[in-house]
């Protein structure tokens, strides 16, 4: 069903061109969109016309036309005037509205198809049959972008994304929940992962400036067949989660650039707990205090360089050494030794992952 706003915009445009007033009503004569004040008996006239076998009719200085959707009566169009020119305007308006019905129905069907495709709700044979019926290319390079908005049902963000990709008829924009916008983007020859990153940055910038919406964007890997779109979608979902856990400073996350976060994200929780008990012996990183954690993070940031770390923290080198020695006594891990530093870094990431999983359960 076309929205009343679309119907209003359509007949407003027709009137601006033809200077003829029009009114669109449902099959019971209720006004849906109009460029004129309808008379008291317009509803009864339209309802009577809907019951008649005629496709067009002149009554009391108005011309009435029927608009069908797949042989089913959908709308009654009322046009002011009874001349031949007005009749032609009415026929054109009826044709335009009928064409809109077909276009919106096709778009709705494609949207349902893409949603079911993303969620793995279709059998393989159904995918190819429906793609052929809807004229969707089954062999094309595509990737799935996932845009998470800060607020649910962010219509401004959705409209901004649709505007951004308005001249890309082979791209699909949809949603399977209330916080995420999904773009299934078809790629041209020569477009690679650098291109995908640039597109993601454009999306973020556009939404920040145009829709005033803070978003995170993730995308999966490039697939070559339509049946693999769901895989790219699942990869984008994982990238979004992994990004929120381990790379919160990034607003764009690519599945093929998740690093060690991807491995940790797939670890079973019992194994994570066993590992943390082994490393921290019942302690939690929060027990070390903010000062110690800041020191650890800066030490990793400066690639285990004692001099550079102490300089950035504005402390004496011996003070830093004292803190590292104190940490070694409580954990048996010397962060100045590469193997111990790697173990500690992974342990911190595992703790982050465990907290995220615990919070997401509530």
Secondary structure as the mmCIF struct_conf table of DSSP 4:
data_model
#
loop_
_struct_conf.conf_type_id
_struct_conf.id
_struct_conf.beg_label_comp_id
_struct_conf.beg_label_asym_id
_struct_conf.beg_label_seq_id
_struct_conf.end_label_comp_id
_struct_conf.end_label_asym_id
_struct_conf.end_label_seq_id
HELX_RH_AL_P HELX_RH_AL_P1 UNK A 4 UNK A 18
STRN STRN1 UNK A 22 UNK A 25
TURN_TY1_P TURN_TY1_P1 UNK A 27 UNK A 28
STRN STRN2 UNK A 31 UNK A 34
BEND BEND1 UNK A 35 UNK A 36
HELX_LH_PP_P HELX_LH_PP_P1 UNK A 37 UNK A 39
TURN_TY1_P TURN_TY1_P2 UNK A 40 UNK A 41
HELX_RH_AL_P HELX_RH_AL_P2 UNK A 42 UNK A 51
BEND BEND2 UNK A 52 UNK A 53
BEND BEND3 UNK A 55 UNK A 55
STRN STRN3 UNK A 56 UNK A 59
TURN_TY1_P TURN_TY1_P3 UNK A 60 UNK A 61
STRN STRN4 UNK A 62 UNK A 69
TURN_TY1_P TURN_TY1_P4 UNK A 70 UNK A 71
STRN STRN5 UNK A 72 UNK A 80
BEND BEND4 UNK A 83 UNK A 83
HELX_RH_AL_P HELX_RH_AL_P3 UNK A 84 UNK A 118
TURN_TY1_P TURN_TY1_P5 UNK A 119 UNK A 120
BEND BEND5 UNK A 122 UNK A 122
HELX_RH_AL_P HELX_RH_AL_P4 UNK A 124 UNK A 133
TURN_TY1_P TURN_TY1_P6 UNK A 134 UNK A 135
BEND BEND6 UNK A 138 UNK A 139
STRN STRN6 UNK A 142 UNK A 149
BEND BEND7 UNK A 150 UNK A 151
TURN_TY1_P TURN_TY1_P7 UNK A 152 UNK A 153
HELX_RH_AL_P HELX_RH_AL_P5 UNK A 155 UNK A 164
TURN_TY1_P TURN_TY1_P8 UNK A 165 UNK A 167
TURN_TY1_P TURN_TY1_P9 UNK A 169 UNK A 170
STRN STRN7 UNK A 172 UNK A 174
BEND BEND8 UNK A 176 UNK A 179
STRN STRN8 UNK A 180 UNK A 186
TURN_TY1_P TURN_TY1_P10 UNK A 189 UNK A 190
HELX_RH_AL_P HELX_RH_AL_P6 UNK A 193 UNK A 209
TURN_TY1_P TURN_TY1_P11 UNK A 210 UNK A 210
BEND BEND9 UNK A 211 UNK A 211
STRN STRN9 UNK A 215 UNK A 219
STRN STRN10 UNK A 223 UNK A 223
BEND BEND10 UNK A 224 UNK A 225
HELX_RH_3T_P HELX_RH_3T_P1 UNK A 226 UNK A 228
HELX_RH_AL_P HELX_RH_AL_P7 UNK A 229 UNK A 246
TURN_TY1_P TURN_TY1_P12 UNK A 248 UNK A 249
BEND BEND11 UNK A 251 UNK A 251
STRN STRN11 UNK A 252 UNK A 254
HELX_RH_3T_P HELX_RH_3T_P2 UNK A 255 UNK A 257
TURN_TY1_P TURN_TY1_P13 UNK A 259 UNK A 259
HELX_RH_AL_P HELX_RH_AL_P8 UNK A 260 UNK A 265
TURN_TY1_P TURN_TY1_P14 UNK A 266 UNK A 266
BEND BEND12 UNK A 267 UNK A 267
HELX_RH_AL_P HELX_RH_AL_P9 UNK A 269 UNK A 280
TURN_TY1_P TURN_TY1_P15 UNK A 281 UNK A 282
HELX_RH_3T_P HELX_RH_3T_P3 UNK A 285 UNK A 288
HELX_RH_AL_P HELX_RH_AL_P10 UNK A 290 UNK A 301
TURN_TY1_P TURN_TY1_P16 UNK A 302 UNK A 304
HELX_RH_AL_P HELX_RH_AL_P11 UNK A 306 UNK A 312
TURN_TY1_P TURN_TY1_P17 UNK A 313 UNK A 314
HELX_RH_AL_P HELX_RH_AL_P12 UNK A 317 UNK A 331
BEND BEND13 UNK A 332 UNK A 332
TURN_TY1_P TURN_TY1_P18 UNK A 335 UNK A 336
BEND BEND14 UNK A 337 UNK A 337
HELX_RH_AL_P HELX_RH_AL_P13 UNK A 338 UNK A 360
TURN_TY1_P TURN_TY1_P19 UNK A 361 UNK A 361
#
